[in-house]
Amino acid sequence: RHLQHVTELLKELSIMEEQSPPITVYCDNQAAIKCAEGRMSNDNYHIKRRFHIVREQVEDQAVTIKDLRTDLMVADIMTKPLDKKKNRTFTDIMLGHAEPFHPPK
């Protein structure tokens, strides 16, 4: 939902075009990727309706989900304790002092 709100804000501010290509979301969780792409088994009936928003965004081609190795996940700086080298690398990337990793296509 946050991505949807930010996208709408960027469009209102004319920073993003109305007919923009899908936004790519990188994920290191294979189960989450399968769920978002609708490739989960029927055993997952317990997943609440609100978690299907991502799947709807993928189906509407507003978002694409791509796999990214865990060691390249820059967002980890916000959620995990990291060693000093990785913390510095990710901080530099987030501040624009270093080029982000370019995952394989």
All heavy atoms as an XYZ file, in Angstrom:
857
protein
N       0.814     -1.189      0.000
C       0.000      0.000      0.000
C       0.860      1.256      0.000
O       0.478      2.245     -0.601
C      -0.915      0.023      1.209
C      -2.053     -0.925      1.103
C      -3.003     -0.737      2.226
N      -3.997     -1.774      2.159
C      -4.995     -1.875      2.995
N      -5.121     -1.022      3.966
N      -5.868     -2.832      2.876
N       1.980      1.207      0.712
C       2.837      2.383      0.759
C       3.344      2.748     -0.630
O       3.377      3.917     -1.005
C       4.020      2.166      1.694
C       3.630      1.938      3.117
N       2.685      2.705      3.762
C       4.067      1.042      4.039
C       2.555      2.285      5.003
N       3.368      1.264      5.189
N       3.716      1.718     -1.376
C       4.197      1.955     -2.734
C       3.109      2.593     -3.586
O       3.375      3.512     -4.372
C       4.658      0.630     -3.353
C       5.252      0.694     -4.744
C       6.478      1.591     -4.769
C       5.619     -0.699     -5.202
N       1.889      2.158     -3.397
C       0.761      2.712     -4.137
C       0.564      4.190     -3.785
O       0.354      5.017     -4.660
C      -0.495      1.910     -3.807
C      -1.665      2.189     -4.696
C      -2.816      1.229     -4.376
O      -2.826      0.545     -3.361
N      -3.793      1.201     -5.253
N       0.677      4.535     -2.507
C       0.511      5.928     -2.081
C       1.641      6.816     -2.617
O       1.393      7.928     -3.081
C       0.452      6.024     -0.557
C      -0.764      5.397      0.042
N      -2.045      5.752     -0.325
C      -0.897      4.429      0.976
C      -2.914      5.029      0.366
N      -2.243      4.211      1.151
N       2.860      6.308     -2.553
C       3.999      7.087     -3.060
C       3.870      7.291     -4.565
O       4.126      8.381     -5.079
C       5.331      6.398     -2.692
C       6.504      7.067     -3.401
C       5.548      6.415     -1.190
N       3.444      6.272     -5.271
C       3.256      6.379     -6.719
C       2.222      7.457     -7.048
O       2.436      8.292     -7.927
C       2.820      5.023     -7.304
O       3.813      4.054     -7.016
C       2.622      5.112     -8.805
N       1.112      7.447     -6.347
C       0.079      8.463     -6.580
C       0.596      9.863     -6.278
O       0.312     10.810     -7.010
C      -1.173      8.158     -5.746
C      -1.927      6.936     -6.209
C      -2.354      7.019     -7.667
O      -2.824      8.088     -8.102
O      -2.206      6.011     -8.374
N       1.375      9.999     -5.199
C       1.948     11.304     -4.853
C       2.890     11.783     -5.948
O       2.839     12.949     -6.364
C       2.691     11.217     -3.514
C       3.423     12.483     -3.082
C       2.439     13.622     -2.855
C       4.251     12.214     -1.832
N       3.743     10.916     -6.443
C       4.685     11.295     -7.505
C       3.956     11.691     -8.780
O       4.385     12.608     -9.490
C       5.665     10.152     -7.772
C       6.638      9.828     -6.639
C       7.462      8.590     -6.977
C       7.534     11.011     -6.322
N       2.854     11.036     -9.065
C       2.060     11.409    -10.241
C       1.404     12.770    -10.040
O       1.389     13.598    -10.957
C       1.007     10.339    -10.522
C       1.602      9.057    -11.092
C       0.547      7.991    -11.311
C       1.170      6.715    -11.831
N       0.189      5.643    -12.006
N       0.875     13.023     -8.840
C       0.249     14.316     -8.550
C       1.256     15.457     -8.635
O       0.918     16.568     -9.049
C      -0.395     14.307     -7.159
C      -1.673     13.509     -7.092
C      -2.274     13.499     -5.697
O      -2.008     14.436     -4.916
O      -3.017     12.547     -5.386
N       2.499     15.189     -8.255
C       3.550     16.204     -8.308
C       4.213     16.287     -9.680
O       5.169     17.029     -9.865
C       4.613     15.902     -7.239
C       4.131     15.972     -5.789
C       5.225     15.484     -4.844
C       3.699     17.389     -5.434
N       3.703     15.525    -10.630
C       4.229     15.468    -12.005
C       5.683     15.015    -12.052
O       6.431     15.380    -12.950
C       4.077     16.823    -12.701
O       2.725     17.192    -12.768
N       6.078     14.216    -11.076
C       7.422     13.649    -11.075
C       7.420     12.320    -11.826
O       8.405     11.910    -12.404
C       7.923     13.465     -9.624
C       8.064     14.840     -8.961
C       9.226     12.692     -9.569
C       8.367     14.785     -7.479
N       6.269     11.699    -11.842
C       6.095     10.406    -12.500
C       4.942     10.532    -13.478
O       3.931     11.149    -13.169
C       5.790      9.356    -11.426
C       5.720      7.963    -11.894
S       5.457      6.907    -10.418
C       5.780      5.343    -11.122
N       5.111      9.956    -14.654
C       4.060     10.021    -15.665
C       2.892      9.113    -15.303
O       3.067      8.103    -14.623
C       4.618      9.601    -17.023
C       5.688     10.535    -17.545
C       6.241     10.056    -18.881
O       5.555      9.272    -19.565
O       7.348     10.475    -19.213
N       1.709      9.482    -15.760
C       0.508      8.677    -15.492
C       0.653      7.255    -16.030
O       0.249      6.303    -15.404
C      -0.732      9.336    -16.102
C      -1.232     10.523    -15.320
C      -1.750     10.161    -13.930
O      -2.357      9.084    -13.758
O      -1.534     10.964    -13.017
N       1.208      7.120    -17.224
C       1.370      5.809    -17.852
C       2.823      5.364    -17.714
O       3.530      5.217    -18.690
C       0.956      5.867    -19.329
C      -0.485      6.210    -19.558
C      -1.426      5.193    -18.939
O      -1.172      4.009    -18.954
N      -2.524      5.681    -18.366
N       3.263      5.152    -16.509
C       4.632      4.730    -16.234
C       4.748      3.218    -16.326
O       3.774      2.507    -16.116
C       5.054      5.184    -14.841
O       5.028      6.576    -14.747
N       5.960      2.732    -16.602
C       6.154      1.275    -16.591
C       5.987      0.752    -15.166
O       6.037      1.520    -14.205
C       7.595      1.102    -17.079
C       8.252      2.405    -16.866
C       7.174      3.455    -16.935
N       5.797     -0.555    -15.008
C       5.617     -1.116    -13.663
C       6.816     -0.812    -12.771
O       7.952     -0.732    -13.234
C       5.509     -2.620    -13.904
C       5.265     -2.792    -15.347
C       5.765     -1.571    -16.038
N       6.564     -0.648    -11.501
C       7.620     -0.436    -10.527
C       8.164     -1.800    -10.144
O       7.411     -2.742     -9.893
C       7.066      0.295     -9.295
C       6.633      1.695     -9.702
C       8.086      0.323     -8.170
C       5.881      2.448     -8.638
N       9.492     -1.911    -10.098
C      10.129     -3.169     -9.735
C      10.395     -3.186     -8.245
O      10.984     -2.265     -7.700
C      11.446     -3.359    -10.501
O      11.182     -3.328    -11.905
C      12.105     -4.675    -10.149
N       9.929     -4.245     -7.601
C      10.179     -4.458     -6.177
C      11.080     -5.682     -6.067
O      10.748     -6.747     -6.581
C       8.860     -4.696     -5.404
C       9.134     -5.030     -3.947
C       7.952     -3.487     -5.527
N      12.222     -5.507     -5.413
C      13.152     -6.619     -5.226
C      12.868     -7.297     -3.900
O      12.603     -6.647     -2.898
C      14.599     -6.124     -5.276
C      14.973     -5.627     -6.648
C      14.959     -4.279     -6.941
C      15.294     -6.530     -7.656
C      15.274     -3.822     -8.208
C      15.608     -6.084     -8.930
C      15.599     -4.728     -9.190
O      15.907     -4.285    -10.450
N      12.912     -8.621     -3.915
C      12.540     -9.405     -2.738
C      13.489    -10.591     -2.616
O      13.849    -11.206     -3.619
C      11.094     -9.885     -2.912
S      10.465    -10.786     -1.502
N      13.893    -10.920     -1.387
C      14.766    -12.070     -1.163
C      14.023    -13.249     -0.539
O      14.628    -14.178     -0.059
C      15.984    -11.684     -0.321
C      15.625    -11.191      1.067
O      14.423    -11.008      1.350
O      16.553    -10.985      1.862
N      12.705    -13.216     -0.578
C      11.885    -14.253      0.026
C      11.112    -14.974     -1.083
O      10.170    -14.431     -1.649
C      10.919    -13.608      1.030
C      10.085    -14.617      1.762
O       9.576    -15.566      1.175
N       9.919    -14.402      3.048
N      11.527    -16.195     -1.379
C      10.924    -16.951     -2.479
C       9.432    -17.207     -2.263
O       8.643    -17.147     -3.201
C      11.656    -18.284     -2.673
C      13.076    -18.123     -3.172
C      13.118    -17.489     -4.543
O      12.361    -17.854     -5.437
N      13.997    -16.510     -4.712
N       9.029    -17.475     -1.034
C       7.600    -17.722     -0.759
C       6.784    -16.462     -1.032
O       5.689    -16.539     -1.596
C       7.406    -18.179      0.679
N       7.306    -15.309     -0.657
C       6.597    -14.050     -0.901
C       6.480    -13.780     -2.400
O       5.443    -13.309     -2.876
C       7.313    -12.892     -0.216
N       7.530    -14.086     -3.153
C       7.496    -13.894     -4.604
C       6.439    -14.799     -5.227
O       5.628    -14.358     -6.047
C       8.885    -14.156     -5.229
C       9.874    -13.076     -4.776
C       8.796    -14.206     -6.755
C      11.315    -13.370     -5.142
N       6.423    -16.065     -4.830
C       5.430    -17.002     -5.361
C       4.015    -16.564     -5.022
O       3.112    -16.638     -5.858
C       5.683    -18.412     -4.827
C       6.895    -19.076     -5.430
C       7.097    -20.459     -4.856
C       8.330    -21.114     -5.443
N       8.560    -22.438     -4.875
N       3.817    -16.090     -3.809
C       2.489    -15.633     -3.387
C       2.063    -14.427     -4.220
O       0.933    -14.357     -4.698
C       2.509    -15.291     -1.911
S       0.914    -14.791     -1.258
N       2.977    -13.480     -4.415
C       2.656    -12.269     -5.178
C       2.334    -12.591     -6.633
O       1.504    -11.927     -7.249
C       3.818    -11.284     -5.115
N       2.970    -13.608     -7.162
C       2.743    -13.994     -8.553
C       1.621    -15.018     -8.683
O       1.351    -15.507     -9.774
C       4.040    -14.531     -9.151
C       5.107    -13.451     -9.269
C       6.436    -13.968     -9.745
O       6.661    -15.201     -9.752
O       7.268    -13.132    -10.114
N       0.981    -15.366     -7.579
C      -0.139    -16.301     -7.631
C       0.270    -17.739     -7.850
O      -0.514    -18.545     -8.328
N       1.501    -18.095     -7.481
C       2.000    -19.450     -7.701
C       2.037    -20.274     -6.422
O       2.734    -21.259     -6.343
C       3.403    -19.401     -8.322
C       3.420    -18.764     -9.690
C       4.784    -18.827    -10.331
N       5.721    -17.955     -9.621
C       6.964    -18.291     -9.341
N       7.438    -19.469     -9.658
N       7.756    -17.452     -8.710
N       1.264    -19.881     -5.408
C       1.224    -20.635     -4.154
C       0.180    -21.735     -4.249
O      -0.778    -21.631     -4.995
C       0.880    -19.711     -2.985
C       1.950    -18.678     -2.678
S       3.481    -19.390     -2.084
C       3.049    -19.672     -0.389
N       0.371    -22.737     -3.423
C      -0.605    -23.836     -3.407
C      -1.859    -23.388     -2.669
O      -1.893    -22.353     -2.013
C       0.008    -25.055     -2.711
O       0.170    -24.782     -1.338
N      -2.881    -24.197     -2.753
C      -4.143    -23.893     -2.081
C      -4.050    -24.056     -0.557
O      -4.997    -23.773      0.147
C      -5.260    -24.786     -2.627
C      -5.609    -24.410     -4.041
O      -5.435    -23.256     -4.435
N      -6.081    -25.365     -4.805
N      -2.911    -24.503     -0.060
C      -2.720    -24.665      1.384
C      -2.599    -23.318      2.089
O      -2.539    -23.264      3.305
C      -1.453    -25.471      1.671
C      -1.548    -26.895      1.130
O      -2.690    -27.359      0.931
O      -0.507    -27.506      0.902
N      -2.542    -22.244      1.335
C      -2.319    -20.926      1.918
C      -3.603    -20.134      2.065
O      -3.602    -18.916      1.994
C      -1.305    -20.155      1.074
C       0.034    -20.856      1.059
O       0.628    -21.054      2.104
N       0.468    -21.257     -0.116
N      -4.695    -20.823      2.317
C      -5.984    -20.160      2.467
C      -6.007    -19.228      3.675
O      -6.844    -18.335      3.760
C      -7.104    -21.190      2.588
C      -6.982    -22.044      3.816
C      -7.591    -21.652      5.005
C      -6.264    -23.232      3.807
C      -7.477    -22.423      6.146
C      -6.145    -23.998      4.938
C      -6.751    -23.596      6.107
O      -6.635    -24.359      7.238
N      -5.076    -19.409      4.602
C      -5.045    -18.602      5.814
C      -4.500    -17.188      5.581
O      -4.598    -16.346      6.459
C      -4.197    -19.295      6.878
C      -2.762    -19.451      6.477
N      -2.345    -20.462      5.644
C      -1.674    -18.707      6.753
C      -1.042    -20.342      5.452
N      -0.616    -19.285      6.106
N      -3.937    -16.939      4.421
C      -3.413    -15.597      4.141
C      -4.587    -14.640      4.017
O      -5.508    -14.855      3.232
C      -2.559    -15.591      2.858
C      -1.330    -16.479      3.060
C      -2.137    -14.175      2.513
C      -0.488    -16.652      1.827
N      -4.554    -13.588      4.801
C      -5.670    -12.653      4.849
C      -5.802    -11.866      3.555
O      -4.857    -11.673      2.809
C      -5.485    -11.697      6.024
C      -5.557    -12.383      7.359
C      -5.407    -11.400      8.479
C      -5.484    -12.126      9.807
N      -5.306    -11.222     10.927
N      -6.984    -11.401      3.324
C      -7.313    -10.645      2.111
C      -6.400     -9.442      1.908
O      -5.984     -9.145      0.814
C      -8.778    -10.188      2.198
C      -9.218     -9.289      1.089
C      -9.440    -10.091     -0.190
N      -9.840     -9.189     -1.232
C      -9.162     -9.019     -2.346
N      -8.074     -9.692     -2.573
N      -9.588     -8.192     -3.261
N      -6.049     -8.764      2.987
C      -5.236     -7.559      2.845
C      -3.855     -7.847      2.281
O      -3.214     -6.984      1.722
C      -5.137     -6.815      4.168
C      -4.438     -7.564      5.253
C      -4.522     -6.782      6.553
N      -4.098     -7.604      7.654
C      -3.216     -7.235      8.551
N      -2.708     -6.037      8.499
N      -2.876     -8.051      9.503
N      -3.392     -9.088      2.414
C      -2.084     -9.442      1.881
C      -2.135     -9.768      0.386
O      -1.113     -9.973     -0.236
C      -1.483    -10.609      2.663
C      -1.209    -10.261      4.091
C      -1.886    -10.887      5.110
C      -0.294     -9.271      4.425
C      -1.653    -10.565      6.433
C      -0.049     -8.931      5.740
C      -0.728     -9.586      6.748
N      -3.317     -9.787     -0.161
C      -3.440    -10.068     -1.588
C      -3.346     -8.801     -2.427
O      -3.431     -8.854     -3.654
C      -4.740    -10.817     -1.876
C      -4.711    -12.216     -1.351
N      -4.065    -13.238     -1.995
C      -5.217    -12.749     -0.213
C      -4.191    -14.344     -1.293
N      -4.877    -14.073     -0.206
N      -3.165     -7.661     -1.787
C      -3.031     -6.400     -2.516
C      -1.837     -6.460     -3.457
O      -1.911     -6.017     -4.605
C      -2.914     -5.212     -1.533
C      -4.234     -5.025     -0.797
C      -2.477     -3.947     -2.247
C      -4.179     -4.038      0.337
N      -0.737     -7.026     -2.993
C       0.457     -7.123     -3.831
C       0.164     -7.978     -5.058
O       0.525     -7.619     -6.180
C       1.651     -7.699     -3.045
C       2.846     -7.919     -3.961
C       2.022     -6.775     -1.893
N      -0.538     -9.084     -4.850
C      -0.880     -9.948     -5.981
C      -1.729     -9.194     -7.010
O      -1.518     -9.301     -8.214
C      -1.634    -11.188     -5.509
C      -1.970    -12.124     -6.674
C      -2.764    -13.316     -6.248
N      -1.967    -14.125     -5.332
C      -2.447    -15.164     -4.674
N      -3.705    -15.507     -4.816
N      -1.689    -15.861     -3.869
N      -2.674     -8.403     -6.523
C      -3.510     -7.609     -7.432
C      -2.674     -6.592     -8.207
O      -2.893     -6.377     -9.399
C      -4.609     -6.904     -6.644
C      -5.647     -7.858     -6.085
C      -6.591     -7.202     -5.089
O      -6.481     -5.977     -4.862
O      -7.443     -7.916     -4.539
N      -1.696     -5.978     -7.549
C      -0.835     -5.012     -8.215
C       0.012     -5.694     -9.296
O       0.232     -5.134    -10.365
C       0.084     -4.311     -7.204
C      -0.648     -3.413     -6.233
C      -1.241     -2.207     -6.929
O      -0.579     -1.537     -7.697
N      -2.506     -1.939     -6.661
N       0.468     -6.914     -9.014
C       1.233     -7.677    -10.007
C       0.332     -8.042    -11.184
O       0.710     -7.882    -12.350
C       1.864     -8.942     -9.377
C       2.444     -9.858    -10.442
C       2.935     -8.545     -8.356
N      -0.890     -8.506    -10.893
C      -1.835     -8.866    -11.956
C      -2.200     -7.661    -12.819
O      -2.382     -7.794    -14.023
C      -3.096     -9.482    -11.355
C      -2.877    -10.867    -10.795
C      -4.074    -11.397    -10.025
O      -5.079    -10.663     -9.868
O      -4.005    -12.553     -9.568
N      -2.296     -6.473    -12.189
C      -2.615     -5.246    -12.929
C      -1.399     -4.658    -13.638
O      -1.495     -3.619    -14.276
C      -3.201     -4.185    -11.983
C      -4.544     -4.589    -11.426
O      -5.182     -5.506    -11.986
O      -4.955     -3.983    -10.410
N      -0.260     -5.314    -13.487
C       1.009     -4.886    -14.086
C       1.446     -3.499    -13.611
O       2.109     -2.770    -14.323
C       0.948     -4.960    -15.610
C       0.731     -6.363    -16.095
C       0.705     -6.475    -17.599
O       0.563     -5.482    -18.305
N       0.853     -7.676    -18.095
N       1.088     -3.161    -12.380
C       1.552     -1.918    -11.767
C       2.881     -2.158    -11.053
O       3.662     -1.235    -10.852
C       0.519     -1.391    -10.777
N       3.117     -3.426    -10.679
C       4.322     -3.798     -9.945
C       4.861     -5.090    -10.524
O       4.097     -5.973    -10.910
C       3.991     -4.016     -8.439
C       5.167     -4.584     -7.689
C       3.515     -2.735     -7.801
N       6.181     -5.193    -10.591
C       6.824     -6.468    -10.902
C       7.688     -6.844     -9.708
O       8.276     -5.983     -9.063
C       7.710     -6.398    -12.173
O       8.702     -5.392    -11.995
C       6.894     -6.107    -13.407
N       7.735     -8.121     -9.406
C       8.517     -8.627     -8.279
C       9.701     -9.389     -8.859
O       9.523    -10.247     -9.708
C       7.688     -9.588     -7.400
C       6.373     -8.957     -6.974
C       8.501    -10.064     -6.212
C       6.481     -7.849     -5.982
N      10.907     -9.050     -8.383
C      12.108     -9.742     -8.850
C      12.893    -10.247     -7.658
O      12.939     -9.616     -6.611
C      12.973     -8.805     -9.676
C      12.289     -8.370    -10.951
C      13.259     -8.005    -11.994
C      12.474     -7.680    -13.263
N      13.303     -7.356    -14.336
N      13.522    -11.386     -7.862
C      14.351    -11.993     -6.833
C      15.676    -11.238     -6.725
O      16.241    -10.817     -7.729
C      14.608    -13.460     -7.192
C      15.416    -14.182     -6.150
O      15.235    -13.884     -4.960
O      16.228    -15.047     -6.527
N      16.140    -11.047     -5.508
C      17.434    -10.432     -5.263
C      18.087    -11.201     -4.129
O      17.457    -11.455     -3.091
C      17.266     -8.960     -4.865
C      18.552     -8.178     -4.650
C      19.312     -8.027     -5.978
C      18.260     -6.811     -4.070
N      19.341    -11.586     -4.328
C      20.059    -12.318     -3.296
C      20.046    -11.540     -1.986
O      20.161    -10.318     -1.964
C      21.512    -12.556     -3.716
C      21.679    -13.514     -4.844
C      23.141    -13.909     -5.075
N      24.133    -13.028     -4.476
C      25.067    -12.374     -5.171
N      25.128    -12.467     -6.479
N      25.952    -11.616     -4.556
N      19.949    -12.248     -0.908
C      19.878    -11.629      0.411
C      21.072    -10.725      0.687
O      20.919     -9.650      1.260
C      19.783    -12.719      1.501
O      18.605    -13.478      1.260
C      19.735    -12.125      2.879
N      22.262    -11.113      0.246
C      23.444    -10.298      0.545
C      23.483     -8.988     -0.237
O      24.307     -8.121      0.051
C      24.729    -11.106      0.312
C      24.892    -11.569     -1.116
O      23.898    -12.025     -1.722
O      26.018    -11.480     -1.641
N      22.575     -8.808     -1.194
C      22.500     -7.555     -1.956
C      21.314     -6.692     -1.547
O      21.089     -5.623     -2.115
C      22.399     -7.853     -3.457
C      23.545     -8.640     -4.072
C      23.274     -8.879     -5.557
C      24.868     -7.930     -3.879
N      20.556     -7.120     -0.544
C      19.329     -6.433     -0.143
C      19.658     -5.201      0.710
O      19.851     -5.287      1.913
C      18.420     -7.400      0.611
C      17.045     -6.864      0.906
S      16.066     -6.413     -0.526
C      15.746     -7.993     -1.267
N      19.718     -4.041      0.065
C      20.080     -2.798      0.739
C      19.093     -2.461      1.853
O      19.467     -1.881      2.882
C      20.179     -1.636     -0.281
C      20.477     -0.323      0.411
C      21.252     -1.937     -1.320
N      17.840     -2.855      1.726
C      16.838     -2.563      2.753
C      17.169     -3.232      4.085
O      16.644     -2.825      5.129
C      15.457     -2.998      2.278
N      18.069     -4.211      4.090
C      18.432     -4.881      5.336
C      19.011     -3.908      6.363
O      18.947     -4.155      7.558
C      19.439     -6.004      5.078
C      18.798     -7.248      4.525
O      17.551     -7.295      4.462
O      19.538     -8.180      4.146
N      19.564     -2.803      5.908
C      20.123     -1.836      6.843
C      19.040     -1.289      7.778
O      19.310     -0.848      8.889
C      20.850     -0.693      6.096
C      21.755      0.066      7.057
C      19.859      0.225      5.409
C      22.699      1.026      6.382
N      17.784     -1.329      7.335
C      16.673     -0.844      8.153
C      16.091     -1.913      9.072
O      15.346     -1.589      9.986
C      15.544     -0.348      7.247
C      15.958      0.693      6.266
S      16.328      2.214      7.118
C      16.297      3.357      5.789
N      16.417     -3.175      8.820
C      15.734     -4.244      9.549
C      16.639     -5.216     10.295
O      16.132     -6.017     11.077
C      14.874     -5.072      8.581
O      15.733     -5.673      7.596
C      13.824     -4.208      7.899
N      17.952     -5.180     10.038
C      18.844     -6.180     10.630
C      20.142     -5.543     11.102
O      20.588     -4.549     10.530
C      19.215     -7.246      9.583
C      18.067     -8.001      9.010
C      18.556     -8.959      7.957
C      17.373     -9.674      7.328
N      17.780    -10.480      6.194
N      20.768     -6.153     12.093
C      22.121     -5.713     12.432
C      23.073     -6.226     11.346
O      22.993     -7.388     10.945
C      22.396     -6.371     13.783
C      21.463     -7.525     13.853
C      20.274     -7.174     13.004
N      23.940     -5.372     10.857
C      24.869     -5.739      9.793
C      26.300     -5.548     10.268
O      26.570     -4.720     11.140
C      24.635     -4.874      8.555
C      23.249     -4.908      7.936
C      23.146     -3.881      6.810
C      22.928     -6.295      7.412
N      27.222     -6.271      9.637
C      28.623     -6.036      9.973
C      29.042     -4.651      9.466
O      28.334     -4.028      8.659
C      29.519     -7.146      9.402
C      29.500     -7.213      7.886
O      29.793     -6.191      7.229
O      29.208     -8.297      7.353
N      30.167     -4.170      9.931
C      30.597     -2.796      9.658
C      30.750     -2.515      8.155
O      30.311     -1.480      7.657
C      31.921     -2.531     10.377
C      32.356     -1.104     10.355
C      33.583     -0.910     11.224
C      33.981      0.553     11.259
N      35.141      0.755     12.144
N      31.344     -3.457      7.421
C      31.576     -3.254      5.985
C      30.255     -3.148      5.221
O      30.062     -2.255      4.405
C      32.426     -4.396      5.419
C      32.715     -4.243      3.952
C      33.534     -5.390      3.419
C      33.753     -5.181      1.933
N      34.250     -6.378      1.292
N      29.338     -4.081      5.483
C      28.053     -4.073      4.777
C      27.246     -2.831      5.152
O      26.611     -2.204      4.313
C      27.260     -5.348      5.074
C      26.023     -5.498      4.195
C      25.324     -6.807      4.429
C      25.994     -7.871      3.601
N      25.182     -9.109      3.534
N      27.295     -2.447      6.439
C      26.588     -1.252      6.879
C      27.101     -0.026      6.127
O      26.317      0.787      5.641
C      26.762     -1.077      8.386
C      25.910      0.035      8.944
O      25.927      1.148      8.456
N      25.178     -0.277      9.987
N      28.415      0.122      6.010
C      29.005      1.266      5.303
C      28.623      1.235      3.820
O      28.241      2.246      3.248
C      30.520      1.261      5.492
C      31.292      2.251      4.647
C      30.800      3.671      4.647
N      30.887      4.320      5.913
C      30.229      5.442      6.212
N      29.432      6.009      5.338
N      30.347      6.006      7.369
N      28.687      0.072      3.201
C      28.349     -0.052      1.778
C      26.895      0.342      1.534
O      26.599      1.139      0.646
C      28.583     -1.497      1.298
O      29.954     -1.833      1.500
C      28.223     -1.654     -0.170
N      25.986     -0.210      2.323
C      24.566      0.080      2.142
C      24.246      1.540      2.466
O      23.423      2.163      1.805
C      23.716     -0.866      2.985
C      23.676     -2.289      2.477
C      23.039     -3.271      3.214
C      24.273     -2.660      1.282
C      22.971     -4.581      2.761
C      24.224     -3.970      0.828
C      23.572     -4.927      1.568
N      24.905      2.093      3.489
C      24.704      3.506      3.817
C      25.140      4.390      2.650
O      24.430      5.322      2.269
C      25.479      3.886      5.092
O      25.008      3.092      6.175
C      25.286      5.353      5.434
N      26.288      4.091      2.068
C      26.778      4.865      0.921
C      25.814      4.786     -0.261
O      25.567      5.776     -0.944
C      28.168      4.390      0.496
C      29.251      4.809      1.474
O      28.992      5.715      2.301
O      30.355      4.239      1.419
N      25.258      3.614     -0.495
C      24.294      3.450     -1.587
C      23.047      4.290     -1.319
O      22.564      5.015     -2.194
C      23.930      1.962     -1.786
C      25.124      1.194     -2.351
C      22.706      1.816     -2.701
C      24.957     -0.311     -2.343
N      22.532      4.217     -0.093
C      21.304      4.949      0.237
C      21.504      6.458      0.194
O      20.583      7.199     -0.152
C      20.786      4.508      1.603
C      20.240      3.091      1.575
S      19.651      2.537      3.165
C      18.230      3.576      3.376
N      22.706      6.923      0.520
C      22.989      8.361      0.497
C      23.395      8.854     -0.887
O      23.611     10.047     -1.083
C      24.086      8.694      1.518
C      23.708      8.485      2.985
C      24.920      8.722      3.883
C      22.563      9.414      3.372
N      23.518      7.924     -1.835
C      23.882      8.311     -3.199
C      25.375      8.490     -3.399
O      25.814      9.034     -4.407
N      26.185      8.006     -2.451
C      27.635      8.121     -2.557
C      28.254      6.928     -3.278
O      29.448      6.915     -3.516
C      28.271      8.254     -1.173
C      27.794      9.472     -0.442
N      27.756      9.526      0.927
C      27.331     10.674     -0.862
C      27.302     10.696      1.309
N      27.019     11.403      0.244
N      27.456      5.944     -3.590
C      27.922      4.749     -4.295
C      26.802      4.263     -5.200
O      25.628      4.528     -4.952
C      28.310      3.658     -3.305
N      27.192      3.578     -6.242
C      26.219      3.029     -7.183
C      25.526      1.824     -6.562
O      26.173      0.996     -5.930
C      26.899      2.597     -8.480
C      27.343      3.739     -9.348
C      26.169      4.536     -9.902
O      25.188      3.903    -10.356
O      26.229      5.768     -9.857
N      24.210      1.719     -6.738
C      23.510      0.533     -6.226
C      23.892     -0.698     -7.028
O      24.404     -0.605     -8.139
C      22.035      0.886     -6.421
C      22.016      1.952     -7.435
C      23.335      2.675     -7.369
N      23.642     -1.846     -6.431
C      23.888     -3.100     -7.119
C      22.924     -3.228     -8.275
O      21.782     -2.802     -8.191
C      23.691     -4.287     -6.163
C      24.571     -4.222     -4.961
C      24.034     -3.992     -3.711
C      25.939     -4.385     -5.072
C      24.840     -3.931     -2.591
C      26.747     -4.335     -3.964
C      26.215     -4.093     -2.717
N      23.388     -3.792     -9.342
C      22.518     -4.026    -10.495
C      22.306     -5.523    -10.619
O      23.176     -6.216    -11.115
C      23.128     -3.432    -11.768
C      23.267     -1.947    -11.688
N      22.193     -1.098    -11.784
C      24.336     -1.161    -11.489
C      22.586      0.146    -11.671
N      23.897      0.142    -11.471
N      21.175     -5.994    -10.129
C      20.907     -7.434    -10.179
C      20.761     -7.906    -11.624
O      20.418     -7.125    -12.515
C      19.594     -7.587     -9.423
C      18.965     -6.239     -9.454
C      20.067     -5.242     -9.576
N      21.064     -9.173    -11.860
C      20.906     -9.717    -13.212
C      19.465     -9.644    -13.664
O      18.549     -9.765    -12.870
C      21.371    -11.172    -13.081
C      21.345    -11.467    -11.625
C      21.464    -10.171    -10.892
N      19.251     -9.446    -14.943
C      17.888     -9.320    -15.492
C      17.312    -10.656    -15.831
O      17.876    -11.610    -16.055
C      17.898     -8.427    -16.719
C      18.278     -7.021    -16.350
C      18.128     -6.105    -17.512
C      18.504     -4.711    -17.042
N      17.940     -3.666    -17.741
